[in-house]
Amino acid sequence: MEEIKSKKNILKNKICPIIIIALLITVVILFYQKEVIKGDLIYYKFVPHIELKNTLNLSSPNNFTGQINGFVLLDDKDEQPKKGSQYYIIEPLQKFDNNSNQIFSLDEMVALWPLPAISLGKVELTQEKFSSSTITLEDNMGNLFFIDKLSKKVIIKNINGDSARLINDYSEYRKFILDCFNK
């Protein structure tokens, strides 16, 4: 009888360390897989859904060419969508208003990871103000788009007073994505 008890104790003593080692190996493997997936996600998000650029140029008096493609970065970081991205494409049209000011179009794009970006539709932007350094555009809702001609930065002010800006540079976009993941 004692011999059977001692055999059971020996089996218990051998099985417990094996189970513990198996659990530790499983934890290490799962941790490694999580890190790989996180790295893949960061790499995947490094690639914006649209080409980021600002090629807007004044080709002749009051006649623009090129376009601005940018990621919308809200000033209030808490309101920035975490699982999706919003992009704006601003481009001049070959249309002019009564004051001979060129009309622009704004195409709002939205992308939910991992789906491709889709257009929510285009609206026309009219020139409200034109100076040597800034172009101010306005949509039909009263939202303003300030385009700095020298720095090529775009600031957006909506009718509620909220602000945003367009990131149209890949290095700035990557910095934003890294900041999101390092929180």
N, C-alpha and C positions, 0 to 999 in steps of 0.2 A: 504494500500500500504506500509505504514511504517512497518506494522507488518510483511509483507513478506520479506522486506529488512532486518529486524532485525533477522528473522529466518535464512536467507541466511548467514548473518554475523556470527551467532552462529555456523552454520554448518561448515563454512570456518574456524572459530577459533578452532573447535574441530578436523577437518580433518587434518589440517597442523601439529599439534603435533603428531597425530597418524602416519602420513606419515614419519615424522622425526624419530620417535622412531622405526618404521619398518625398515627404511634405516640404522639406527645405529645398530640394531640387525643383519641385513644382513651383514654389514661390519664386525662386530665382528665374525660372523659365518664363513665368507670367510677367514678372517685372521687366525682363528683357524685351518681351513681346510688346508690352505697353510703351516702352521707350522707343522701339522701332516704329510703332504706329504713330506715336506723337511726332517723331522726326519726319515721317512720311507726310503727315498732315501739315506740318510747318512748311515743308518743301512744296507741297501741293498748293498751299495758300500763298506762297511766294509768287506764284504765277497769276497775275490778275486775269479776269475773264476777257478783258479787251486790251488793246494796245494803248498804253499810256503815252500821250504826247501833247505838245503844244506847238503847232506849226503855223499859228495865225500870224499873218503878215499884212501890212498895208501895201497893196500893189500899186495903187494910184489914189489920188485924193478921194477919200471916203469909199474906197472899194477894197474889201478884204478878200484874202484867199487863205486856204489852209483850214485847220480845225483844231479844236481842243478836246482831248479825250482824257477824262480824269475820274479817279476814285473819290467819292464824296466822304470827307472826313468831318464829322460833326464836332463843334467846339465843346459840347457837353459829352464827354467820353462815356458817361453812364447810359446815354441814349443810343450809342453806336450799336447797330445790330451785330450780334456775335456769330450768327449762323448764316449770314448772308452779306451781300455786298451791293452797294448802289453806285452806279456810274452815270456821268453826264457826258454827252457828246454835243459840243457846241460848234456849229459851222455856219459861215455866211451863205446866204442864198443869193441868187441873182435876181433879187427883188428889192425894190426901194420904196420908201414911204413918200408922202407928199413933200417932205422937206429934203428929198434926195438922200436920205440916210439909208444905208443898207440894212436889210432885215436879216436876222439870224434865226436858226432853228436850234431847239434844244431837244435832244432825244434822251429820255430817262431810261436807263437800263437797270434791271434788278436780277441778281443771281443768288440762288440758294445753293449752298454747297451740297453735293458736287454737281448740280445741274448747270447747264450753260446759261449765260445771260439772255434775258428776253427783254424786248422793248415794251415799255408801258405806253408808248406813243410820243409823238412829236408835238411841240408847241412852238409858236413863233415868238421871238424876242425882238423888241424894238429898241433902238438906241435912244436913251434918255439924255445922255451927256457924253460928249467927246472932247477930251483934252489932249495935250501933248503926251501925257503919261498914262491916262486911264480911259477906258471905254466903259460906260455904264449901260447895261442892258436890262430891260424889264419884261417880264412875261405878263400875260393877261390877268394873273391873280395879284400882281403887285410885288412879286418877288424880284429882288435886284441881284444882278451879277456884275461884279466889279472886276474888270480884266486889266491888270497892270501890264502895260506894253513892254516895259523894260525887263522886269523879273519874270514875266509870263505866268504870274500867280493869279488865281481866280478865287475871289471871296464871294460868298453867297449870303445874303440877308433875306430871310423870309418875312412875310407880313406880320408874323408874331414877334419879330425881333430876334429870333434865333439865328445863329451864324453857323456857317460851315465853310469849308474850303475844298478845292479840288487838288488832289495829289496827281500830278501828271509826270512824275519822275520815278523811275524804277527803284532807285536807291532809297528815296524817301518812303516809298510804299513798303519796301522790305523792312526798313526801320520800324514802321508802324506795326507790321505783322509780328516782328520779334518782340516789340513792347507788349503786344497783346498776350503773347504766350509766356512772357516772363513775369506776369502778374500773379 
